[in-house]
Amino acid sequence: MLENIPCLLDLKATCLRERHWRAISEAIGADVRPHKITMGFLEQNGAFAYAPQVAKIVRSAEMEHQLDGLVEDLKRSWTESR
């Protein structure tokens, strides 16, 4: 159980968008959606075996989220300087 916690935390990430859920679903081979995630669902579909792929997708989503924030800060800064 303890070895599955990192994957569970990854799947809880708030930065995941629809495109990320599609990528996770494709990697696992099952339709993974936030409202469908249960331990039983993940175990039944062998999702924990794909933890490294899920982690990679989540890290990408986190970086995209950070970039979105930087772009918004830049836009706000430019707008205020006008």
Phi and psi restraints in degrees (range 20) as a CNS / XPLOR table:
assign (resid 1 and name C) (resid 2 and name N)
       (resid 2 and name CA) (resid 2 and name C) 1.0 -61.1 20.0 2
assign (resid 2 and name N) (resid 2 and name CA)
       (resid 2 and name C) (resid 3 and name N) 1.0 -33.2 20.0 2
assign (resid 2 and name C) (resid 3 and name N)
       (resid 3 and name CA) (resid 3 and name C) 1.0 -71.0 20.0 2
assign (resid 3 and name N) (resid 3 and name CA)
       (resid 3 and name C) (resid 4 and name N) 1.0 -15.5 20.0 2
assign (resid 3 and name C) (resid 4 and name N)
       (resid 4 and name CA) (resid 4 and name C) 1.0 -89.7 20.0 2
assign (resid 4 and name N) (resid 4 and name CA)
       (resid 4 and name C) (resid 5 and name N) 1.0 -11.8 20.0 2
assign (resid 4 and name C) (resid 5 and name N)
       (resid 5 and name CA) (resid 5 and name C) 1.0 -59.4 20.0 2
assign (resid 5 and name N) (resid 5 and name CA)
       (resid 5 and name C) (resid 6 and name N) 1.0 -45.0 20.0 2
assign (resid 5 and name C) (resid 6 and name N)
       (resid 6 and name CA) (resid 6 and name C) 1.0 -57.2 20.0 2
assign (resid 6 and name N) (resid 6 and name CA)
       (resid 6 and name C) (resid 7 and name N) 1.0 -40.3 20.0 2
assign (resid 6 and name C) (resid 7 and name N)
       (resid 7 and name CA) (resid 7 and name C) 1.0 -66.1 20.0 2
assign (resid 7 and name N) (resid 7 and name CA)
       (resid 7 and name C) (resid 8 and name N) 1.0 -40.9 20.0 2
assign (resid 7 and name C) (resid 8 and name N)
       (resid 8 and name CA) (resid 8 and name C) 1.0 -62.2 20.0 2
assign (resid 8 and name N) (resid 8 and name CA)
       (resid 8 and name C) (resid 9 and name N) 1.0 -42.1 20.0 2
assign (resid 8 and name C) (resid 9 and name N)
       (resid 9 and name CA) (resid 9 and name C) 1.0 -64.4 20.0 2
assign (resid 9 and name N) (resid 9 and name CA)
       (resid 9 and name C) (resid 10 and name N) 1.0 -39.3 20.0 2
assign (resid 9 and name C) (resid 10 and name N)
       (resid 10 and name CA) (resid 10 and name C) 1.0 -60.6 20.0 2
assign (resid 10 and name N) (resid 10 and name CA)
       (resid 10 and name C) (resid 11 and name N) 1.0 -44.9 20.0 2
assign (resid 10 and name C) (resid 11 and name N)
       (resid 11 and name CA) (resid 11 and name C) 1.0 -69.4 20.0 2
assign (resid 11 and name N) (resid 11 and name CA)
       (resid 11 and name C) (resid 12 and name N) 1.0 -12.4 20.0 2
assign (resid 11 and name C) (resid 12 and name N)
       (resid 12 and name CA) (resid 12 and name C) 1.0 -91.0 20.0 2
assign (resid 12 and name N) (resid 12 and name CA)
       (resid 12 and name C) (resid 13 and name N) 1.0 -5.7 20.0 2
assign (resid 12 and name C) (resid 13 and name N)
       (resid 13 and name CA) (resid 13 and name C) 1.0 -57.6 20.0 2
assign (resid 13 and name N) (resid 13 and name CA)
       (resid 13 and name C) (resid 14 and name N) 1.0 130.9 20.0 2
assign (resid 13 and name C) (resid 14 and name N)
       (resid 14 and name CA) (resid 14 and name C) 1.0 -78.9 20.0 2
assign (resid 14 and name N) (resid 14 and name CA)
       (resid 14 and name C) (resid 15 and name N) 1.0 -12.2 20.0 2
assign (resid 14 and name C) (resid 15 and name N)
       (resid 15 and name CA) (resid 15 and name C) 1.0 -82.0 20.0 2
assign (resid 15 and name N) (resid 15 and name CA)
       (resid 15 and name C) (resid 16 and name N) 1.0 -6.6 20.0 2
assign (resid 15 and name C) (resid 16 and name N)
       (resid 16 and name CA) (resid 16 and name C) 1.0 -71.0 20.0 2
assign (resid 16 and name N) (resid 16 and name CA)
       (resid 16 and name C) (resid 17 and name N) 1.0 127.5 20.0 2
assign (resid 16 and name C) (resid 17 and name N)
       (resid 17 and name CA) (resid 17 and name C) 1.0 -107.2 20.0 2
assign (resid 17 and name N) (resid 17 and name CA)
       (resid 17 and name C) (resid 18 and name N) 1.0 176.9 20.0 2
assign (resid 17 and name C) (resid 18 and name N)
       (resid 18 and name CA) (resid 18 and name C) 1.0 -54.5 20.0 2
assign (resid 18 and name N) (resid 18 and name CA)
       (resid 18 and name C) (resid 19 and name N) 1.0 -42.1 20.0 2
assign (resid 18 and name C) (resid 19 and name N)
       (resid 19 and name CA) (resid 19 and name C) 1.0 -64.2 20.0 2
assign (resid 19 and name N) (resid 19 and name CA)
       (resid 19 and name C) (resid 20 and name N) 1.0 -33.1 20.0 2
assign (resid 19 and name C) (resid 20 and name N)
       (resid 20 and name CA) (resid 20 and name C) 1.0 -71.3 20.0 2
assign (resid 20 and name N) (resid 20 and name CA)
       (resid 20 and name C) (resid 21 and name N) 1.0 -40.3 20.0 2
assign (resid 20 and name C) (resid 21 and name N)
       (resid 21 and name CA) (resid 21 and name C) 1.0 -63.3 20.0 2
assign (resid 21 and name N) (resid 21 and name CA)
       (resid 21 and name C) (resid 22 and name N) 1.0 -36.7 20.0 2
assign (resid 21 and name C) (resid 22 and name N)
       (resid 22 and name CA) (resid 22 and name C) 1.0 -64.0 20.0 2
assign (resid 22 and name N) (resid 22 and name CA)
       (resid 22 and name C) (resid 23 and name N) 1.0 -41.8 20.0 2
assign (resid 22 and name C) (resid 23 and name N)
       (resid 23 and name CA) (resid 23 and name C) 1.0 -65.5 20.0 2
assign (resid 23 and name N) (resid 23 and name CA)
       (resid 23 and name C) (resid 24 and name N) 1.0 -41.1 20.0 2
assign (resid 23 and name C) (resid 24 and name N)
       (resid 24 and name CA) (resid 24 and name C) 1.0 -64.0 20.0 2
assign (resid 24 and name N) (resid 24 and name CA)
       (resid 24 and name C) (resid 25 and name N) 1.0 -44.3 20.0 2
assign (resid 24 and name C) (resid 25 and name N)
       (resid 25 and name CA) (resid 25 and name C) 1.0 -60.0 20.0 2
assign (resid 25 and name N) (resid 25 and name CA)
       (resid 25 and name C) (resid 26 and name N) 1.0 -42.0 20.0 2
assign (resid 25 and name C) (resid 26 and name N)
       (resid 26 and name CA) (resid 26 and name C) 1.0 -65.4 20.0 2
assign (resid 26 and name N) (resid 26 and name CA)
       (resid 26 and name C) (resid 27 and name N) 1.0 -41.6 20.0 2
assign (resid 26 and name C) (resid 27 and name N)
       (resid 27 and name CA) (resid 27 and name C) 1.0 -64.4 20.0 2
assign (resid 27 and name N) (resid 27 and name CA)
       (resid 27 and name C) (resid 28 and name N) 1.0 -41.4 20.0 2
assign (resid 27 and name C) (resid 28 and name N)
       (resid 28 and name CA) (resid 28 and name C) 1.0 -81.8 20.0 2
assign (resid 28 and name N) (resid 28 and name CA)
       (resid 28 and name C) (resid 29 and name N) 1.0 -30.6 20.0 2
assign (resid 28 and name C) (resid 29 and name N)
       (resid 29 and name CA) (resid 29 and name C) 1.0 87.0 20.0 2
assign (resid 29 and name N) (resid 29 and name CA)
       (resid 29 and name C) (resid 30 and name N) 1.0 24.0 20.0 2
assign (resid 29 and name C) (resid 30 and name N)
       (resid 30 and name CA) (resid 30 and name C) 1.0 -148.0 20.0 2
assign (resid 30 and name N) (resid 30 and name CA)
       (resid 30 and name C) (resid 31 and name N) 1.0 153.9 20.0 2
assign (resid 30 and name C) (resid 31 and name N)
       (resid 31 and name CA) (resid 31 and name C) 1.0 -76.7 20.0 2
assign (resid 31 and name N) (resid 31 and name CA)
       (resid 31 and name C) (resid 32 and name N) 1.0 97.7 20.0 2
assign (resid 31 and name C) (resid 32 and name N)
       (resid 32 and name CA) (resid 32 and name C) 1.0 -98.0 20.0 2
assign (resid 32 and name N) (resid 32 and name CA)
       (resid 32 and name C) (resid 33 and name N) 1.0 122.3 20.0 2
assign (resid 32 and name C) (resid 33 and name N)
       (resid 33 and name CA) (resid 33 and name C) 1.0 -135.4 20.0 2
assign (resid 33 and name N) (resid 33 and name CA)
       (resid 33 and name C) (resid 34 and name N) 1.0 151.2 20.0 2
assign (resid 33 and name C) (resid 34 and name N)
       (resid 34 and name CA) (resid 34 and name C) 1.0 -52.9 20.0 2
assign (resid 34 and name N) (resid 34 and name CA)
       (resid 34 and name C) (resid 35 and name N) 1.0 -39.3 20.0 2
assign (resid 34 and name C) (resid 35 and name N)
       (resid 35 and name CA) (resid 35 and name C) 1.0 -75.8 20.0 2
assign (resid 35 and name N) (resid 35 and name CA)
       (resid 35 and name C) (resid 36 and name N) 1.0 -10.4 20.0 2
assign (resid 35 and name C) (resid 36 and name N)
       (resid 36 and name CA) (resid 36 and name C) 1.0 -101.7 20.0 2
assign (resid 36 and name N) (resid 36 and name CA)
       (resid 36 and name C) (resid 37 and name N) 1.0 -6.8 20.0 2
assign (resid 36 and name C) (resid 37 and name N)
       (resid 37 and name CA) (resid 37 and name C) 1.0 -76.6 20.0 2
assign (resid 37 and name N) (resid 37 and name CA)
       (resid 37 and name C) (resid 38 and name N) 1.0 115.2 20.0 2
assign (resid 37 and name C) (resid 38 and name N)
       (resid 38 and name CA) (resid 38 and name C) 1.0 -135.8 20.0 2
assign (resid 38 and name N) (resid 38 and name CA)
       (resid 38 and name C) (resid 39 and name N) 1.0 161.4 20.0 2
assign (resid 38 and name C) (resid 39 and name N)
       (resid 39 and name CA) (resid 39 and name C) 1.0 -58.7 20.0 2
assign (resid 39 and name N) (resid 39 and name CA)
       (resid 39 and name C) (resid 40 and name N) 1.0 -41.3 20.0 2
assign (resid 39 and name C) (resid 40 and name N)
       (resid 40 and name CA) (resid 40 and name C) 1.0 -61.6 20.0 2
assign (resid 40 and name N) (resid 40 and name CA)
       (resid 40 and name C) (resid 41 and name N) 1.0 -44.7 20.0 2
assign (resid 40 and name C) (resid 41 and name N)
       (resid 41 and name CA) (resid 41 and name C) 1.0 -60.8 20.0 2
assign (resid 41 and name N) (resid 41 and name CA)
       (resid 41 and name C) (resid 42 and name N) 1.0 -46.9 20.0 2
assign (resid 41 and name C) (resid 42 and name N)
       (resid 42 and name CA) (resid 42 and name C) 1.0 -64.9 20.0 2
assign (resid 42 and name N) (resid 42 and name CA)
       (resid 42 and name C) (resid 43 and name N) 1.0 -43.0 20.0 2
assign (resid 42 and name C) (resid 43 and name N)
       (resid 43 and name CA) (resid 43 and name C) 1.0 -67.5 20.0 2
assign (resid 43 and name N) (resid 43 and name CA)
       (resid 43 and name C) (resid 44 and name N) 1.0 -42.1 20.0 2
assign (resid 43 and name C) (resid 44 and name N)
       (resid 44 and name CA) (resid 44 and name C) 1.0 -61.7 20.0 2
assign (resid 44 and name N) (resid 44 and name CA)
       (resid 44 and name C) (resid 45 and name N) 1.0 -35.0 20.0 2
assign (resid 44 and name C) (resid 45 and name N)
       (resid 45 and name CA) (resid 45 and name C) 1.0 -97.1 20.0 2
assign (resid 45 and name N) (resid 45 and name CA)
       (resid 45 and name C) (resid 46 and name N) 1.0 6.9 20.0 2
assign (resid 45 and name C) (resid 46 and name N)
       (resid 46 and name CA) (resid 46 and name C) 1.0 63.3 20.0 2
assign (resid 46 and name N) (resid 46 and name CA)
       (resid 46 and name C) (resid 47 and name N) 1.0 29.2 20.0 2
assign (resid 46 and name C) (resid 47 and name N)
       (resid 47 and name CA) (resid 47 and name C) 1.0 -61.7 20.0 2
assign (resid 47 and name N) (resid 47 and name CA)
       (resid 47 and name C) (resid 48 and name N) 1.0 -33.5 20.0 2
assign (resid 47 and name C) (resid 48 and name N)
       (resid 48 and name CA) (resid 48 and name C) 1.0 -66.5 20.0 2
assign (resid 48 and name N) (resid 48 and name CA)
       (resid 48 and name C) (resid 49 and name N) 1.0 -22.5 20.0 2
assign (resid 48 and name C) (resid 49 and name N)
       (resid 49 and name CA) (resid 49 and name C) 1.0 -68.2 20.0 2
assign (resid 49 and name N) (resid 49 and name CA)
       (resid 49 and name C) (resid 50 and name N) 1.0 -18.7 20.0 2
assign (resid 49 and name C) (resid 50 and name N)
       (resid 50 and name CA) (resid 50 and name C) 1.0 -104.6 20.0 2
assign (resid 50 and name N) (resid 50 and name CA)
       (resid 50 and name C) (resid 51 and name N) 1.0 19.7 20.0 2
assign (resid 50 and name C) (resid 51 and name N)
       (resid 51 and name CA) (resid 51 and name C) 1.0 -54.4 20.0 2
assign (resid 51 and name N) (resid 51 and name CA)
       (resid 51 and name C) (resid 52 and name N) 1.0 -41.2 20.0 2
assign (resid 51 and name C) (resid 52 and name N)
       (resid 52 and name CA) (resid 52 and name C) 1.0 -63.2 20.0 2
assign (resid 52 and name N) (resid 52 and name CA)
       (resid 52 and name C) (resid 53 and name N) 1.0 -39.4 20.0 2
assign (resid 52 and name C) (resid 53 and name N)
       (resid 53 and name CA) (resid 53 and name C) 1.0 -67.5 20.0 2
assign (resid 53 and name N) (resid 53 and name CA)
       (resid 53 and name C) (resid 54 and name N) 1.0 -41.3 20.0 2
assign (resid 53 and name C) (resid 54 and name N)
       (resid 54 and name CA) (resid 54 and name C) 1.0 -62.0 20.0 2
assign (resid 54 and name N) (resid 54 and name CA)
       (resid 54 and name C) (resid 55 and name N) 1.0 -45.0 20.0 2
assign (resid 54 and name C) (resid 55 and name N)
       (resid 55 and name CA) (resid 55 and name C) 1.0 -59.3 20.0 2
assign (resid 55 and name N) (resid 55 and name CA)
       (resid 55 and name C) (resid 56 and name N) 1.0 -41.4 20.0 2
assign (resid 55 and name C) (resid 56 and name N)
       (resid 56 and name CA) (resid 56 and name C) 1.0 -62.8 20.0 2
assign (resid 56 and name N) (resid 56 and name CA)
       (resid 56 and name C) (resid 57 and name N) 1.0 -42.6 20.0 2
assign (resid 56 and name C) (resid 57 and name N)
       (resid 57 and name CA) (resid 57 and name C) 1.0 -65.3 20.0 2
assign (resid 57 and name N) (resid 57 and name CA)
       (resid 57 and name C) (resid 58 and name N) 1.0 -41.8 20.0 2
assign (resid 57 and name C) (resid 58 and name N)
       (resid 58 and name CA) (resid 58 and name C) 1.0 -67.1 20.0 2
assign (resid 58 and name N) (resid 58 and name CA)
       (resid 58 and name C) (resid 59 and name N) 1.0 -41.5 20.0 2
assign (resid 58 and name C) (resid 59 and name N)
       (resid 59 and name CA) (resid 59 and name C) 1.0 -60.6 20.0 2
assign (resid 59 and name N) (resid 59 and name CA)
       (resid 59 and name C) (resid 60 and name N) 1.0 -40.5 20.0 2
assign (resid 59 and name C) (resid 60 and name N)
       (resid 60 and name CA) (resid 60 and name C) 1.0 -62.7 20.0 2
assign (resid 60 and name N) (resid 60 and name CA)
       (resid 60 and name C) (resid 61 and name N) 1.0 -42.9 20.0 2
assign (resid 60 and name C) (resid 61 and name N)
       (resid 61 and name CA) (resid 61 and name C) 1.0 -63.7 20.0 2
assign (resid 61 and name N) (resid 61 and name CA)
       (resid 61 and name C) (resid 62 and name N) 1.0 -39.6 20.0 2
assign (resid 61 and name C) (resid 62 and name N)
       (resid 62 and name CA) (resid 62 and name C) 1.0 -64.3 20.0 2
assign (resid 62 and name N) (resid 62 and name CA)
       (resid 62 and name C) (resid 63 and name N) 1.0 -41.6 20.0 2
assign (resid 62 and name C) (resid 63 and name N)
       (resid 63 and name CA) (resid 63 and name C) 1.0 -66.1 20.0 2
assign (resid 63 and name N) (resid 63 and name CA)
       (resid 63 and name C) (resid 64 and name N) 1.0 -40.8 20.0 2
assign (resid 63 and name C) (resid 64 and name N)
       (resid 64 and name CA) (resid 64 and name C) 1.0 -61.1 20.0 2
assign (resid 64 and name N) (resid 64 and name CA)
       (resid 64 and name C) (resid 65 and name N) 1.0 -41.0 20.0 2
assign (resid 64 and name C) (resid 65 and name N)
       (resid 65 and name CA) (resid 65 and name C) 1.0 -62.9 20.0 2
assign (resid 65 and name N) (resid 65 and name CA)
       (resid 65 and name C) (resid 66 and name N) 1.0 -42.8 20.0 2
assign (resid 65 and name C) (resid 66 and name N)
       (resid 66 and name CA) (resid 66 and name C) 1.0 -63.7 20.0 2
assign (resid 66 and name N) (resid 66 and name CA)
       (resid 66 and name C) (resid 67 and name N) 1.0 -42.6 20.0 2
assign (resid 66 and name C) (resid 67 and name N)
       (resid 67 and name CA) (resid 67 and name C) 1.0 -62.9 20.0 2
assign (resid 67 and name N) (resid 67 and name CA)
       (resid 67 and name C) (resid 68 and name N) 1.0 -40.8 20.0 2
assign (resid 67 and name C) (resid 68 and name N)
       (resid 68 and name CA) (resid 68 and name C) 1.0 -59.0 20.0 2
assign (resid 68 and name N) (resid 68 and name CA)
       (resid 68 and name C) (resid 69 and name N) 1.0 -41.9 20.0 2
assign (resid 68 and name C) (resid 69 and name N)
       (resid 69 and name CA) (resid 69 and name C) 1.0 -64.1 20.0 2
assign (resid 69 and name N) (resid 69 and name CA)
       (resid 69 and name C) (resid 70 and name N) 1.0 -42.1 20.0 2
assign (resid 69 and name C) (resid 70 and name N)
       (resid 70 and name CA) (resid 70 and name C) 1.0 -64.0 20.0 2
assign (resid 70 and name N) (resid 70 and name CA)
       (resid 70 and name C) (resid 71 and name N) 1.0 -41.1 20.0 2
assign (resid 70 and name C) (resid 71 and name N)
       (resid 71 and name CA) (resid 71 and name C) 1.0 -63.5 20.0 2
assign (resid 71 and name N) (resid 71 and name CA)
       (resid 71 and name C) (resid 72 and name N) 1.0 -42.8 20.0 2
assign (resid 71 and name C) (resid 72 and name N)
       (resid 72 and name CA) (resid 72 and name C) 1.0 -63.8 20.0 2
assign (resid 72 and name N) (resid 72 and name CA)
       (resid 72 and name C) (resid 73 and name N) 1.0 -40.8 20.0 2
assign (resid 72 and name C) (resid 73 and name N)
       (resid 73 and name CA) (resid 73 and name C) 1.0 -62.1 20.0 2
assign (resid 73 and name N) (resid 73 and name CA)
       (resid 73 and name C) (resid 74 and name N) 1.0 -40.9 20.0 2
assign (resid 73 and name C) (resid 74 and name N)
       (resid 74 and name CA) (resid 74 and name C) 1.0 -65.5 20.0 2
assign (resid 74 and name N) (resid 74 and name CA)
       (resid 74 and name C) (resid 75 and name N) 1.0 -44.6 20.0 2
assign (resid 74 and name C) (resid 75 and name N)
       (resid 75 and name CA) (resid 75 and name C) 1.0 -59.5 20.0 2
assign (resid 75 and name N) (resid 75 and name CA)
       (resid 75 and name C) (resid 76 and name N) 1.0 -45.3 20.0 2
assign (resid 75 and name C) (resid 76 and name N)
       (resid 76 and name CA) (resid 76 and name C) 1.0 -61.9 20.0 2
assign (resid 76 and name N) (resid 76 and name CA)
       (resid 76 and name C) (resid 77 and name N) 1.0 -42.8 20.0 2
assign (resid 76 and name C) (resid 77 and name N)
       (resid 77 and name CA) (resid 77 and name C) 1.0 -62.5 20.0 2
assign (resid 77 and name N) (resid 77 and name CA)
       (resid 77 and name C) (resid 78 and name N) 1.0 -44.9 20.0 2
assign (resid 77 and name C) (resid 78 and name N)
       (resid 78 and name CA) (resid 78 and name C) 1.0 -66.1 20.0 2
assign (resid 78 and name N) (resid 78 and name CA)
       (resid 78 and name C) (resid 79 and name N) 1.0 -40.0 20.0 2
assign (resid 78 and name C) (resid 79 and name N)
       (resid 79 and name CA) (resid 79 and name C) 1.0 -64.2 20.0 2
assign (resid 79 and name N) (resid 79 and name CA)
       (resid 79 and name C) (resid 80 and name N) 1.0 -42.0 20.0 2
assign (resid 79 and name C) (resid 80 and name N)
       (resid 80 and name CA) (resid 80 and name C) 1.0 -69.7 20.0 2
assign (resid 80 and name N) (resid 80 and name CA)
       (resid 80 and name C) (resid 81 and name N) 1.0 -30.2 20.0 2
assign (resid 80 and name C) (resid 81 and name N)
       (resid 81 and name CA) (resid 81 and name C) 1.0 -78.3 20.0 2
assign (resid 81 and name N) (resid 81 and name CA)
       (resid 81 and name C) (resid 82 and name N) 1.0 -14.0 20.0 2
